[in-house]
Amino acid sequence: MRIDETGIPGTWRISPEPLGDERGRFFEAAKESVLTAGTGLPFTVRQVNNSVSHRGVLRGLHCNDVPADASKLVTCVRGSVLDVMVDLRVGSPTFGRYQATRLSADEGTALYMPGSIGHAFLALEDGTCVNYLLSAEYVPGAMVDIDALDPELGIPWELDGPPVRSAKDAAAPSLAEALASGRLPHFTPARPAKEALSHAR
């Protein structure tokens, strides 16, 4: 697998290196030693979530405000999504900046991020399934919600109509309101990640 840091420091794009034959394809989607060495962010799976969405469903924007930042590996295992990470860490040099990536089951690309990074995605196909490997179990009340359609963020969702959202997501505060609440996580510089790391099976 290949690991490349994105335009938001401390977040990474994981690109598999598939092996194909007459049966189909095989690739390593995650490997603890490679992810930890390539990112400096410990990778220990303590919870696995799957979400299944209709086309036009917009989930997020969510981040965690727990003191011990939890990492998250996000992969689309069926269908496709427009996945967006937003830097919500107060004091970060890229605070408020987003990184949009198209994820599909065909390509197998994944995104790896700390829980302090805001995350949202738009399902582009019916039956789209997104898989999350989490390094910490869910803690009720630790999630911070931001309006994914906040004009201040300016995320180019390329919607062809109103998205389908939960009542909680639709009522989420703007970035400015969340910042004023004092609940946004704070930026802690990490050791520099390697520019890229390749691993062949």
C-alpha positions in Angstrom: 0.0 0.0 0.0 1.1 3.6 -0.6 0.6 6.3 2.1 0.6 9.9 1.1 -0.2 12.9 3.4 -3.0 15.1 2.1 -3.2 18.8 2.0 -4.3 18.7 5.7 -1.4 17.9 7.9 -1.9 14.7 9.9 -4.3 13.1 7.4 -3.4 10.5 4.8 -4.6 8.9 1.7 -4.0 5.1 1.6 -3.8 3.7 -2.0 -3.8 -0.1 -2.3 -1.5 -2.0 -4.7 -3.8 -4.8 -6.0 -2.7 -8.1 -7.4 -4.9 -9.5 -10.1 -5.4 -12.9 -11.7 -8.2 -14.9 -13.3 -10.1 -15.0 -10.0 -10.2 -11.2 -9.6 -8.1 -9.0 -7.3 -6.5 -9.0 -3.9 -5.0 -6.1 -1.9 -4.0 -5.2 1.6 -6.4 -2.6 2.9 -4.8 -2.0 6.3 -1.7 -3.2 8.1 -0.8 -1.9 11.6 2.9 -1.8 11.2 2.8 0.0 7.8 0.2 2.6 8.9 1.9 3.4 12.2 5.3 3.6 10.6 4.1 5.7 7.7 1.9 8.1 9.7 3.1 8.2 13.3 -0.6 7.7 14.3 -1.1 4.5 16.2 -3.5 2.1 14.6 -5.3 -0.3 16.9 -8.9 -1.3 16.0 -11.3 -1.1 18.9 -14.6 -0.6 17.0 -15.8 -1.3 13.4 -18.7 0.6 11.9 -20.5 0.3 8.6 -23.0 2.7 7.2 -25.3 2.0 4.2 -26.7 5.0 2.4 -29.0 5.8 -0.5 -27.8 8.1 -3.3 -27.9 11.7 -2.1 -27.5 11.0 1.6 -25.1 13.4 3.3 -23.6 12.2 6.6 -21.6 14.6 8.8 -19.8 16.8 9.5 -18.5 15.2 12.7 -15.4 15.2 14.8 -14.4 14.2 18.4 -13.4 16.5 21.2 -12.1 13.7 23.5 -8.7 14.4 25.1 -7.2 11.2 23.7 -7.6 11.6 20.0 -8.9 8.5 18.2 -7.8 7.6 14.7 -10.2 6.5 11.9 -9.6 4.6 8.7 -12.5 5.2 6.2 -13.0 3.0 3.2 -15.9 2.7 0.7 -16.6 -1.0 0.3 -19.6 -0.8 -1.9 -20.7 2.0 -4.3 -18.9 5.4 -4.2 -18.9 8.6 -2.1 -17.5 12.1 -2.2 -15.6 12.1 1.1 -14.5 15.3 2.8 -12.2 15.9 5.7 -12.1 19.4 7.3 -9.5 20.6 9.7 -11.4 21.7 12.8 -8.4 21.9 15.1 -8.1 25.3 16.7 -4.6 26.7 16.1 -3.9 24.5 13.1 -2.2 26.2 10.1 -5.0 24.7 7.9 -7.9 25.4 10.2 -11.2 25.4 8.2 -9.6 23.9 5.1 -11.2 20.9 3.5 -9.8 18.0 1.5 -12.3 16.3 -0.9 -11.6 12.8 -2.2 -13.8 10.4 -4.3 -13.8 7.0 -2.7 -15.1 3.9 -4.5 -15.3 0.2 -3.9 -13.6 -0.4 -7.2 -10.4 1.5 -6.3 -10.2 0.7 -2.6 -8.6 4.0 -1.7 -9.0 4.8 2.0 -8.5 7.9 4.2 -6.8 7.8 7.6 -7.3 10.7 10.0 -7.3 11.6 13.7 -10.7 12.0 15.3 -10.2 15.7 15.7 -10.6 16.1 11.9 -14.1 16.8 10.7 -15.5 14.0 8.4 -18.5 13.9 6.1 -19.4 12.2 2.9 -22.1 12.3 0.2 -23.3 8.9 -1.2 -23.1 8.9 -5.0 -24.9 5.5 -5.5 -27.8 3.6 -3.9 -26.6 1.0 -1.4 -23.3 2.7 -0.8 -21.5 1.1 2.2 -18.7 2.9 4.1 -16.5 1.1 6.5 -14.8 2.8 9.5 -12.1 1.2 11.6 -11.8 3.1 14.8 -9.0 3.1 17.3 -11.4 4.0 20.2 -14.9 3.0 21.1 -17.7 5.4 20.7 -18.1 7.8 23.7 -21.6 9.3 24.0 -21.5 13.1 24.0 -18.0 13.3 22.6 -19.0 14.1 19.1 -19.1 17.6 17.8 -21.4 18.4 14.8 -20.8 21.1 12.2 -23.2 22.0 9.3 -21.7 20.4 6.2 -23.4 23.0 4.1 -22.0 25.9 6.0 -21.2 28.6 3.3 -18.1 29.5 5.3 -16.6 26.1 4.7 -17.5 26.3 1.0 -17.4 22.5 0.4 -18.2 21.8 -3.3 -20.7 19.0 -2.8 -21.9 19.2 -6.4 -25.5 18.5 -5.3 -28.2 18.0 -7.9 -30.9 18.5 -5.3 -31.3 18.8 -1.5 -29.3 16.1 0.3 -30.9 13.6 2.6 -29.6 14.4 6.2 -30.5 13.3 9.7 -32.3 15.9 11.8 -29.2 16.2 14.0 -26.9 16.9 11.0 -29.4 19.4 9.5 -29.6 21.3 12.8 -25.8 21.4 13.4 -24.2 24.7 14.1 -22.0 26.6 11.7 -18.2 26.6 12.0 -18.3 30.0 13.6 -20.9 28.9 16.1 -19.0 25.7 17.0 -15.8 27.8 17.4 -17.6 30.2 19.8 -18.9 27.3 21.8 -15.3 26.3 22.8 -15.9 22.6 21.9 -13.7 22.3 18.9 -10.5 20.3 19.4 -7.1 22.0 19.6 -4.2 21.4 17.3 -1.2 19.4 18.6 1.8 19.2 16.3 2.8 15.7 15.6 6.1 14.3 14.4 6.5 14.8 10.6 5.1 12.0 8.6 7.0 10.5 5.8 6.1 11.9 2.4 5.2 8.5 1.1 5.6 4.9 2.1 5.2 2.0 -0.3 4.7 -1.6 0.7 4.4 -4.5 -1.7 3.0 -7.8 -0.7 
